[in-house]
Amino acid sequence: MTFAQKMADKNVGELVLQGGDALGALFPWFQSGLWVLVEPKTTVADLLTHQWDLDLETVEKHVGTIFLNGIPVDDVGSTFLSDGDVLALSGPMPGLAGAILRKNSPLAGLRHGQKPRMDAASVDEAAPVRLRVKLFNRLIGELGPMLLQKGILLERDQAVQCLKDWKVLEKKKPERSWLDGKEVSFMSLDFHRLSAWDFVAFRVVENEHI
């Protein structure tokens, strides 16, 4: 099922890229936030280990801090994701603040504010969940390539700006590209066509796109 089919309420185009430095070009967008689609009634643990195929050792060792809508998450197995949520992932953070915010920290009692959602009752059972993901420090390099292979979404204006920047930056350009299934020249992409969409899905492939 394509992104457009999964997001029937939005106009979505898909740009498939082969080769080039997509991770470098999208680096700032990983920090500011990009969108992914996840299955309904998904917990943070389900997302990381089942849908993103990370092993528990990687999660424990490298994902030091998890925020859901700005709230630190400790119990990843009981924290559910809803449409429009913002999930921020970071490697271990230094200092006292990092120690307090780290997942399962013995200093968690020093935090202030709400606790993350642990109720799946309000989650739509059928519709895919649109999740905004932010990655920081080493996790961009470790998780970014996997997300690009699975596919990420940028809002229209973000997508246009990203591609315009990529054209002029000293980042390796894609060897081949396909826009909604039709092969096009990356350097000749029609931004006017992209402006008609609400979202642009980016997906990186190693071999020829079919």
Backbone bond lengths (Angstrom), bond angles and torsions (degrees), N, CA, C in turn:
res aa  C-N    CA-C-N  psi(-1)  N-CA   C-N-CA  omega(-1)  CA-C   N-CA-C  phi
1 M - - - 1.455 - - 1.530 109.61 -
2 T 1.338 116.80 132.42 1.457 121.02 -178.00 1.530 110.95 -79.67
3 F 1.350 115.10 167.34 1.452 119.84 176.48 1.525 110.38 -60.70
4 A 1.339 116.78 -39.48 1.464 120.20 -179.74 1.524 111.37 -61.91
5 Q 1.335 117.36 -38.03 1.459 120.99 178.98 1.521 111.11 -70.97
6 K 1.318 116.94 -36.39 1.464 120.59 179.61 1.520 111.77 -72.51
7 M 1.337 117.02 -26.94 1.461 121.53 -178.74 1.525 108.88 -116.44
8 A 1.318 115.77 63.49 1.457 121.40 -174.22 1.524 112.77 -64.25
9 D 1.336 117.16 -20.17 1.461 120.34 -178.77 1.524 112.52 -85.60
10 K 1.343 117.22 -0.57 1.461 121.37 -179.09 1.530 110.01 -130.03
11 N 1.333 115.60 156.32 1.460 120.77 172.29 1.527 107.92 -87.76
12 V 1.336 116.20 114.46 1.457 121.34 -174.31 1.524 109.83 -125.55
13 G 1.313 116.74 128.35 1.453 121.96 172.13 1.513 109.44 -108.15
14 E 1.325 116.77 159.31 1.465 119.88 -178.00 1.522 110.46 -125.57
15 L 1.321 114.92 130.30 1.460 122.24 176.71 1.520 107.78 -115.18
16 V 1.323 116.23 116.26 1.463 122.16 179.02 1.523 107.96 -104.20
17 L 1.322 116.24 132.96 1.459 121.84 -174.43 1.518 110.41 -124.08
18 Q 1.331 115.70 139.59 1.462 121.60 174.90 1.520 108.21 -121.22
19 G 1.340 115.88 123.59 1.453 120.03 -178.88 1.525 111.21 77.98
20 G 1.316 115.74 179.43 1.455 121.46 179.65 1.521 112.47 85.07
21 D 1.323 115.45 170.23 1.460 122.13 -177.38 1.525 109.94 -98.28
22 A 1.330 115.99 70.45 1.469 119.76 -179.89 1.524 111.01 -65.17
23 L 1.328 116.72 -37.41 1.460 119.68 -179.16 1.529 110.41 -62.48
24 G 1.312 116.87 -43.63 1.459 120.06 179.02 1.519 112.44 -65.88
25 A 1.344 116.11 -40.52 1.460 119.87 -179.10 1.519 112.02 -67.84
26 L 1.326 116.94 -32.94 1.463 121.50 -177.26 1.528 113.05 -96.00
27 F 1.330 116.97 2.51 1.465 121.24 -176.08 1.529 112.94 -50.00
28 P 1.343 119.26 -51.23 1.478 118.28 -178.39 1.519 113.13 -65.16
29 W 1.334 117.40 -26.06 1.466 120.25 -178.75 1.524 110.82 -77.50
30 F 1.331 117.18 -27.72 1.459 118.88 173.27 1.530 110.00 -63.56
31 Q 1.309 117.46 -34.94 1.458 120.90 -179.72 1.525 112.25 -77.05
32 S 1.321 117.12 -40.48 1.463 119.80 -177.87 1.522 112.36 -81.14
33 G 1.336 116.39 -21.25 1.459 120.04 176.26 1.507 113.17 118.99
34 L 1.331 116.05 127.25 1.455 122.02 173.29 1.532 107.47 -131.81
35 W 1.315 115.84 165.41 1.458 120.67 -172.06 1.526 111.89 -101.81
36 V 1.327 115.65 143.96 1.457 122.17 171.53 1.531 107.32 -133.03
37 L 1.314 116.30 159.55 1.459 121.44 175.50 1.519 108.75 -104.93
38 V 1.319 116.43 132.95 1.459 121.21 178.32 1.526 108.82 -128.09
39 E 1.304 115.48 161.92 1.453 120.69 -179.22 1.526 110.52 -68.70
40 P 1.342 117.19 150.21 1.467 119.34 178.75 1.520 111.83 -66.29
41 K 1.336 115.10 159.51 1.465 122.89 -179.23 1.536 111.56 53.20
42 T 1.317 114.95 45.87 1.466 122.08 -179.07 1.523 110.16 -102.10
43 T 1.322 115.88 134.46 1.464 120.16 171.56 1.529 108.63 -91.11
44 V 1.317 115.79 167.59 1.466 120.17 177.22 1.526 109.67 -59.76
45 A 1.330 117.11 -40.88 1.463 120.95 179.87 1.529 110.95 -64.03
46 D 1.341 117.14 -42.38 1.464 120.72 177.91 1.522 110.83 -59.96
47 L 1.317 115.64 -43.45 1.464 120.49 -179.40 1.522 110.79 -60.32
48 L 1.333 116.53 -49.89 1.457 120.50 -174.18 1.524 112.74 -69.25
49 T 1.328 116.82 -44.11 1.466 119.55 -171.24 1.532 113.95 -94.42
50 H 1.316 118.62 -29.66 1.462 120.27 -176.99 1.529 112.92 -102.25
51 Q 1.323 116.09 -50.01 1.462 118.14 -176.92 1.528 112.39 -81.60
52 W 1.349 116.69 -30.61 1.461 119.67 176.69 1.520 112.41 -101.46
53 D 1.318 116.98 -1.72 1.470 122.84 173.19 1.529 114.25 59.54
54 L 1.323 117.15 34.03 1.465 120.42 175.64 1.523 109.18 -88.70
55 D 1.324 117.20 142.29 1.458 118.48 176.52 1.526 109.26 -83.93
56 L 1.318 115.16 157.57 1.462 120.87 -175.20 1.523 112.10 -59.73
57 E 1.336 116.78 -35.19 1.467 120.43 -179.89 1.526 110.48 -62.88
58 T 1.337 116.59 -41.49 1.467 120.65 178.54 1.515 110.79 -63.71
59 V 1.328 116.55 -43.89 1.460 120.87 179.78 1.521 110.49 -61.69
60 E 1.334 117.14 -47.36 1.452 121.23 -177.68 1.523 112.33 -65.90
61 K 1.324 116.12 -37.42 1.466 120.51 -173.18 1.522 112.55 -83.94
62 H 1.334 116.94 -39.91 1.463 119.96 -169.68 1.524 114.66 -106.67
63 V 1.341 117.92 -27.16 1.469 119.60 179.81 1.529 107.74 -94.09
64 G 1.310 115.72 90.08 1.456 120.26 -172.52 1.513 114.11 -80.92
65 T 1.340 116.56 -34.33 1.461 121.17 -175.34 1.518 109.63 -135.02
66 I 1.334 115.83 134.08 1.464 122.30 179.69 1.523 108.32 -128.67
67 F 1.324 115.97 127.69 1.459 121.66 175.08 1.521 109.25 -119.12
68 L 1.321 117.21 135.45 1.457 122.54 171.36 1.518 107.51 -118.15
69 N 1.340 115.42 112.35 1.470 121.25 -176.55 1.527 111.05 55.50
70 G 1.337 115.24 38.73 1.456 121.38 176.37 1.510 115.17 82.62
71 I 1.341 117.77 3.10 1.462 121.78 -177.96 1.527 108.99 -108.52
72 P 1.329 119.29 128.01 1.468 121.02 179.13 1.526 111.66 -60.51
73 V 1.328 115.70 140.37 1.463 122.29 -179.27 1.526 109.29 -111.94
74 D 1.322 116.07 129.40 1.463 122.10 174.16 1.531 110.74 -108.13
75 D 1.318 116.57 -50.13 1.461 121.70 -175.87 1.525 109.63 -91.17
76 V 1.329 116.17 85.52 1.464 120.48 -175.98 1.528 112.07 -67.91
77 G 1.321 117.27 -24.02 1.452 120.60 -178.66 1.510 114.25 -78.38
78 S 1.326 117.76 -14.52 1.466 121.39 -178.27 1.523 113.23 -119.54
79 T 1.331 117.25 4.82 1.462 121.29 -178.88 1.524 109.02 -100.56
80 F 1.343 116.76 114.15 1.460 122.16 -174.77 1.529 111.47 -92.43
81 L 1.329 114.50 152.98 1.453 122.21 179.89 1.521 109.69 -104.93
82 S 1.330 116.21 138.36 1.457 122.08 178.11 1.516 110.23 -122.39
83 D 1.320 115.99 161.79 1.459 121.55 -179.07 1.530 110.48 -57.60
84 G 1.329 115.62 129.40 1.458 121.13 178.68 1.512 114.98 90.13
85 D 1.334 117.70 -2.79 1.463 120.51 178.60 1.531 111.19 -64.41
86 V 1.326 115.25 156.76 1.468 122.03 175.19 1.525 107.90 -116.52
87 L 1.326 115.87 118.14 1.458 122.08 179.96 1.519 109.04 -111.03
88 A 1.330 116.91 118.39 1.462 121.97 179.66 1.524 109.36 -111.43
89 L 1.324 115.71 130.44 1.461 121.79 -178.62 1.525 109.23 -122.62
90 S 1.322 115.02 136.37 1.459 120.16 -179.88 1.516 109.55 -139.37
91 G 1.314 115.78 153.69 1.448 120.23 169.37 1.521 108.86 -70.28
92 P 1.321 118.02 177.94 1.463 120.62 179.09 1.524 111.55 -54.53
93 M 1.332 116.00 130.78 1.462 121.59 -179.71 1.520 110.01 -97.19
94 P 1.327 118.39 142.62 1.476 121.18 -176.93 1.521 112.70 -79.88
95 G 1.309 115.37 167.21 1.454 121.81 171.73 1.518 114.19 78.02
96 L 1.336 114.25 -177.86 1.461 121.01 -178.25 1.521 111.13 -64.58
97 A 1.342 116.28 -41.75 1.471 119.24 -179.84 1.527 110.43 -60.13
98 G 1.330 116.13 -42.28 1.456 119.87 178.14 1.512 112.02 -62.52
99 A 1.339 115.95 -39.90 1.463 120.31 179.84 1.524 111.20 -65.73
100 I 1.328 117.57 -36.93 1.460 121.23 -179.82 1.523 111.19 -70.76
101 L 1.345 116.73 -39.03 1.457 121.13 -174.38 1.524 113.42 -85.96
102 R 1.341 116.90 -15.48 1.462 120.41 -177.67 1.526 110.31 -58.98
103 K 1.350 116.03 142.01 1.464 119.21 -178.19 1.524 110.22 -63.02
104 N 1.325 115.38 139.79 1.471 123.49 -178.68 1.531 112.61 58.86
105 S 1.316 115.67 31.18 1.461 119.99 -178.85 1.528 110.68 -73.31
106 P 1.340 118.50 140.01 1.469 120.74 173.81 1.523 112.23 -66.49
107 L 1.348 116.11 -12.43 1.468 120.71 178.74 1.523 112.28 -99.18
108 A 1.338 117.20 12.71 1.465 121.23 -176.73 1.524 112.13 -59.07
109 G 1.343 117.04 -26.12 1.451 120.26 179.69 1.521 113.47 -64.33
110 L 1.341 117.46 -15.11 1.460 121.42 179.41 1.527 112.46 -84.38
111 R 1.318 116.48 -5.12 1.470 119.85 179.34 1.532 109.75 -74.02
112 H 1.322 113.91 157.15 1.459 120.42 175.74 1.527 108.40 -123.41
113 G 1.320 116.74 150.38 1.457 119.86 174.57 1.512 113.22 112.07
114 Q 1.326 114.72 -167.62 1.453 122.17 -173.89 1.524 111.37 -77.44
115 K 1.334 113.90 169.57 1.451 121.19 172.39 1.527 109.04 -105.42
116 P 1.347 118.13 152.98 1.459 120.02 -178.70 1.521 111.71 -68.05
117 R 1.341 115.39 161.14 1.455 123.24 -178.36 1.524 111.56 -65.96
118 M 1.324 117.35 133.58 1.463 122.06 176.56 1.522 109.86 -131.54
119 D 1.337 115.79 43.96 1.454 120.91 -177.63 1.514 108.56 -141.17
120 A 1.349 116.14 121.32 1.465 120.50 -179.48 1.515 112.26 -91.59
121 A 1.321 118.20 -0.59 1.456 120.84 -172.57 1.525 112.95 -61.90
122 S 1.320 116.99 -33.16 1.461 120.15 -175.80 1.519 113.15 -91.45
123 V 1.320 117.81 1.78 1.459 121.48 -177.49 1.515 110.30 -85.58
124 D 1.339 117.32 129.94 1.461 122.29 178.14 1.525 109.06 -61.71
125 E 1.321 117.19 128.04 1.459 120.43 -175.02 1.525 112.93 -79.09
126 A 1.320 118.08 -17.18 1.454 120.13 -173.79 1.531 113.93 -106.67
127 A 1.313 116.77 -41.09 1.459 120.06 -172.54 1.521 112.21 -77.85
128 P 1.343 117.67 140.50 1.472 119.96 173.45 1.520 110.50 -61.68
129 V 1.307 116.16 148.38 1.456 122.29 -179.64 1.519 109.10 -91.83
130 R 1.318 116.40 126.37 1.458 121.04 175.57 1.526 108.08 -90.89
131 L 1.307 114.74 112.95 1.463 121.39 -173.33 1.521 109.47 -116.18
132 R 1.322 115.85 128.77 1.463 119.85 175.39 1.516 108.32 -90.77
133 V 1.315 116.17 123.34 1.465 122.25 -175.06 1.526 109.60 -112.51
134 K 1.332 114.46 134.10 1.458 121.19 173.28 1.521 108.53 -121.63
135 L 1.322 116.25 131.44 1.462 121.40 177.99 1.523 109.37 -117.68
136 F 1.335 115.37 144.32 1.459 119.75 -179.86 1.518 111.07 -131.52
137 N 1.331 114.15 156.92 1.467 126.26 -179.36 1.534 112.13 45.45
138 R 1.312 118.53 -131.34 1.463 121.51 -170.32 1.526 113.24 -64.32
139 L 1.330 118.26 -18.23 1.462 119.91 -176.51 1.526 112.37 -69.77
140 I 1.328 117.75 -21.27 1.462 119.01 176.21 1.519 109.72 -63.26
141 G 1.340 116.41 -45.82 1.458 120.23 179.35 1.513 113.15 -71.67
142 E 1.340 117.20 -29.73 1.457 120.25 -175.70 1.533 112.81 -85.85
143 L 1.339 117.34 -36.01 1.460 120.55 -177.21 1.524 113.40 -106.10
144 G 1.324 116.53 -22.69 1.457 120.50 -177.05 1.524 114.69 -55.35
145 P 1.352 119.20 -50.80 1.465 119.36 -179.25 1.525 113.05 -58.58
146 M 1.323 117.62 -38.82 1.461 121.27 178.49 1.524 111.00 -63.34
147 L 1.330 116.75 -43.73 1.461 120.03 179.88 1.523 111.30 -65.49
148 L 1.318 117.10 -37.66 1.467 120.11 179.06 1.524 111.27 -66.84
149 Q 1.309 117.75 -33.50 1.462 120.14 177.12 1.522 111.22 -71.13
150 K 1.318 117.12 -36.72 1.466 120.82 178.08 1.523 111.13 -75.75
151 G 1.329 116.05 -30.83 1.456 121.05 179.75 1.515 112.70 112.36
152 I 1.327 115.97 132.05 1.464 122.27 177.17 1.525 108.52 -126.65
153 L 1.322 115.67 164.53 1.459 121.34 -179.52 1.522 110.14 -123.38
154 L 1.329 115.28 138.25 1.460 121.22 169.87 1.523 107.98 -119.85
155 E 1.324 116.05 144.30 1.448 119.30 173.06 1.524 108.66 -64.41
156 R 1.328 115.28 156.87 1.466 121.12 -171.06 1.524 113.13 -49.28
157 D 1.309 117.80 -54.01 1.472 120.46 -175.89 1.524 111.19 -64.39
158 Q 1.336 117.09 -37.33 1.456 120.62 177.07 1.522 110.39 -63.46
159 A 1.339 116.49 -44.29 1.462 120.82 -178.23 1.522 111.42 -62.24
160 V 1.318 116.05 -45.02 1.466 119.98 179.83 1.526 110.53 -62.59
161 Q 1.336 117.19 -44.60 1.461 120.25 179.74 1.520 111.18 -64.31
162 C 1.342 116.80 -41.56 1.464 120.95 179.49 1.524 110.78 -59.59
163 L 1.312 116.72 -46.30 1.466 120.57 -177.63 1.525 111.75 -69.98
164 K 1.314 117.32 -37.50 1.467 120.00 176.34 1.529 110.24 -62.89
165 D 1.335 116.06 -43.35 1.462 119.61 178.99 1.522 110.93 -64.12
166 W 1.331 116.56 -41.91 1.464 121.41 -178.15 1.524 110.59 -60.64
167 K 1.306 116.48 -36.40 1.464 119.93 -178.47 1.524 112.22 -63.85
168 V 1.325 117.04 -33.27 1.464 119.77 -174.76 1.534 112.89 -102.14
169 L 1.333 117.51 -18.36 1.459 119.78 178.99 1.521 111.58 -75.76
170 E 1.329 115.51 157.51 1.460 119.95 177.53 1.525 110.08 -82.43
171 K 1.323 115.26 57.82 1.455 123.18 174.95 1.525 107.59 -114.04
172 K 1.331 115.66 138.60 1.449 119.16 -178.54 1.515 110.66 -58.52
173 K 1.319 116.39 131.23 1.455 121.99 -177.66 1.528 110.58 -84.27
174 P 1.333 117.66 152.73 1.469 120.47 177.52 1.524 111.42 -59.78
175 E 1.331 115.10 143.65 1.460 119.83 176.91 1.526 111.04 -73.73
176 R 1.333 115.51 -36.56 1.465 120.50 178.32 1.520 108.15 -143.30
177 S 1.324 115.91 154.51 1.458 120.18 178.79 1.521 109.99 -149.68
178 W 1.338 114.71 148.92 1.459 122.07 -179.59 1.522 108.63 -130.57
179 L 1.315 116.31 129.21 1.454 121.88 178.30 1.524 108.49 -110.99
180 D 1.330 115.49 113.04 1.466 121.61 -175.22 1.527 112.02 50.71
181 G 1.346 115.20 44.05 1.456 121.18 174.32 1.511 115.46 86.76
182 K 1.324 118.47 -7.55 1.460 121.67 -179.51 1.514 109.73 -106.73
183 E 1.329 117.14 127.56 1.462 119.95 -179.06 1.523 110.66 -68.06
184 V 1.331 115.04 132.89 1.456 121.98 -178.50 1.521 108.77 -136.66
185 S 1.310 115.64 161.76 1.463 121.05 174.04 1.525 108.93 -79.94
186 F 1.331 116.46 127.21 1.465 119.56 -178.89 1.524 111.10 -59.18
187 M 1.321 117.60 -41.89 1.456 121.27 -177.17 1.519 112.68 -72.79
188 S 1.333 116.66 -9.59 1.472 120.56 179.85 1.524 112.22 -115.68
189 L 1.335 117.05 22.14 1.457 120.47 -179.17 1.527 111.17 -57.19
190 D 1.326 115.38 138.70 1.458 122.11 -178.25 1.530 108.86 -88.25
191 F 1.334 116.83 99.48 1.460 120.30 -179.21 1.522 111.92 -67.75
192 H 1.319 116.49 -26.74 1.461 119.20 177.75 1.529 110.03 -63.55
193 R 1.320 117.01 -37.71 1.456 120.37 177.79 1.525 110.82 -66.51
194 L 1.328 116.57 -41.62 1.458 119.86 178.57 1.522 111.42 -62.45
195 S 1.318 117.12 -32.64 1.466 120.34 -176.41 1.518 112.60 -68.19
196 A 1.329 117.47 -11.97 1.464 120.57 178.89 1.523 111.98 -83.47
197 W 1.341 117.32 -9.36 1.462 121.54 -177.16 1.522 110.97 -99.83
198 D 1.336 115.77 156.41 1.460 121.03 173.68 1.526 110.59 -81.55
199 F 1.340 115.58 -39.13 1.461 122.56 -179.98 1.521 109.63 -134.74
200 V 1.338 115.06 152.55 1.462 121.35 170.71 1.518 107.60 -120.39
201 A 1.325 116.47 124.28 1.457 121.88 177.22 1.523 108.64 -88.40
202 F 1.322 116.61 130.64 1.464 122.90 176.06 1.527 108.02 -108.34
203 R 1.319 115.31 132.46 1.472 118.89 175.74 1.528 108.30 -141.46
204 V 1.323 116.19 134.78 1.464 122.39 -178.93 1.515 109.24 -105.74
205 V 1.330 116.43 131.37 1.460 121.65 178.96 1.526 109.25 -122.34
206 E 1.325 116.21 152.13 1.460 120.50 177.90 1.516 111.80 -87.52
207 N 1.330 116.24 -35.25 1.455 121.07 -178.27 1.513 110.03 -111.34
208 E 1.323 115.34 178.67 1.458 120.81 -176.62 1.527 110.80 -59.09
209 H 1.327 115.44 134.66 1.457 121.21 178.68 1.528 109.34 -77.34
210 I 1.327 115.59 134.79 1.471 121.38 178.04 1.540 108.29 -108.67
